[in-house]
Amino acid sequence: MTGVDIEDNGFFFGCYRDDEMGETHPLFDMLSTVNSLCGTKTTKIHLTPMSKGDLNEMVSATLNLLPRITRPLADMLHHRTKGSPLFVKQVMMDLHKQRLLYPSLSRRRWVWEFDKILEMKIPENVAAFITKSFDRLPSEVLSALVVLSCFGASADISLIEVLEREIQQPLIAPLDVAVAHSVLGKRNGEFYFMHDKLQEAAYS
């Protein structure tokens, strides 16, 4: 920002879901006001599901394998997830937990059980998949996630520690388990949900 007057310059980046916000939402009033009064240019970028090629690049980079090797797996994941990045990530983590996707010492690369994956029953959408995966977590972890979800997307660890003492219920240790299961992240003194769909599943 050196040499730039921050009172006259700025950059705002936000995201929202089309199906969750109608034209009467305050956000659209704000954008209209900014455009008309300030003459500020706003750009909308509509995100679509990943194409087969994009998804294959993601799988290839994740497994550190050539795209031609990962293409059959990526095509199958695209068919099952409709190209949703979160859905793909959740399914791949689940495949790893079930030893259907694993590193092979003899072959010195990641391998997968293609036929067994084909036979897997995978829910039709990411919300149903997350709900199903939550059922595998220990009850104390689920209980701690419910508490955390009441604070929104994240909460300070210091606040959780105080709450743990007040309600006399283990929270920190169970939430650390949720971090190990990639449901939560932990940084800068706070726990946070890795995706808002995970927070929604815990809250419901």
N, C-alpha and C positions, 0 to 999 in steps of 0.2 A: 504493500500500500504506500510505499515511499513516493512522495511527490504527488499524491492523489488526495484531493479534498474529500474525505469520507462523508461530509454532509451532502455532497452532490452526487455521489456515486455509491452504488450498492448492488448486491446481487441476492436474489431470493430464489430458493429452490424448494418446491413442495410436491407432494404427490397425493392422489386420491383415487378412489374407485368410482367409475361412472355409475355403477348400479347402486351406490350408496349415497349419492349426492345429486339432488335435482337442481333445476335452474333457480329455484327459490332459496337455495342455500346461501348464507352470508358470504361465502367465498366468492361467488360470482358477482355479488354486489361490490365487493372490495376490488376485484379485478377491473370491473367496469369503471369504478371511480378512479382508479389509478390510471387507466387508459385515457379517460376524458379530461381529468384535471391536470395530470402530470405529463401526458403525452408519452408515457413510458411504454416501451414495447414489451409485450408479453408473448411468449411462445408456448404453445401446447404441444406436447409430444405424446402421442397415443401409443402405449406399449401393447404389443400383441404377443400371443404365445410364441415360443421359440419354434423356428422351422426345424426340420430334420437335420439340416446341415449345421445350424447353430447348436442344437442339442448335442450332436456328435462332437463338435469342437469342445464343448463343455466336458463331456465324458472323456474324450481323448486327453484333455489337459488334466483332469482330475486323476486319471489312472496312469498318466504319463506313458501313453501308448499311441501308436500311429493311428490316424483316423480310419484307415482301411481295416484295422483290426477291431476297433470299437464300433464300427458302423452297425453290425447286426444287433448288438446290445442296445445301441442308441436308438435304432429304428423301433425296436420293441418297446423301449421306455417311452418313446414319443407316442406310440399307439396307445399305451396304457395311461399316460398322464396328460395327453393332449397338449404337450409342450409347456406345461406349467413348471417354471424353474424350482419353486418350493416343493412341488409334488415330486419332481425328479430327485431332488436332494433327499427328501424323506424316504423315498423308495430305495435309493442306493444305500442309505444308512441301514435300512431294515434288511436289505440283502446281505450286507456285511455282517450284521448281528446274527443272521441265520446261517452264516457260512456258505452262502450261495454266491458271494462275491468276496474273494480273498486273495492275499498275496501268496504266490507259490514259490517256495525256495528252490525247487528243482528247475522251474522254468524261468525264475528270476523276473517275474512280472505278475501283474494282477490277472486272475482267471475267474471265470464264472460258470455256473451250472445252467446253461441256457435252457435245456429241456425242463428242469425243475422250476426255473423262473417262469416259464410259459404256463406251467400248471398252477402257479400261485393265484390265490384269489385276492385281487387288489381292489379296494373300494373305488367307485367311479369318480370321486372328487377328493381333493386334498383335505377338506374339512373332515370327511368321514374317515379318511386314512389316519389323520392325526388323532381323532377320537379313539380309534381302534388301538393305535400305538400307546395312548395314555393308559389304556386298560392293563397294559403289561407292567406299568410302573408300580412300585410298592405303595401301599396305602398312605404311609406317612409322607411320601414324596407328593402324591396327589393332593393331600391335605395342605401341605405347605404351598403348593402351586396355587391352590384356591385363594389362600390368604394373600399371596403376592399379587395375584391378578386383580384384587380389589383396589390396588394402588395404580392400576393402569399398566403401561408398557414396562415400567421399571420402578425400582425403589432402592434407596440407599441402604447399604448393609447395616449402618449404625441404627437406622430406624427399625430394621428387621430384628436386630439384637435386642432393642428395647421391647419390641412387641413380643419377642420370644420369652422374655422374663415376665412380662405382664400376663400373658395368657397361659404361661407354663406349658408350652407346646414346642417341641423341637422344630426349628425352622431352617437355621443356617446349614446344618449337616444334610438334611433332605434336599435343600435347594442346590447344594454342591453336587448331589447325585444327579439332579436334573441338568446341571451344567455338563456332567460327564455324558449324559444322554443327548446332548445338543438341543435340549428344549430351551435352556437358558444360556446366556452369556454372562460373564463376570469381568468387569473392568472399572477402573476409576472409582472404586468404592461403592459399586452398585451391582445388583442383579438386574438383568433385563431379558425379556422374552426375545428369542431369535426372530420371531415374526409375529405380526398382530393376530394371525390365525391361531397361533399357539396360545396367545393370551386369551382369545375368545373361547377356545376350547376349554381352557382351565377355568374361566369365569362361569361358563355355562354348566 
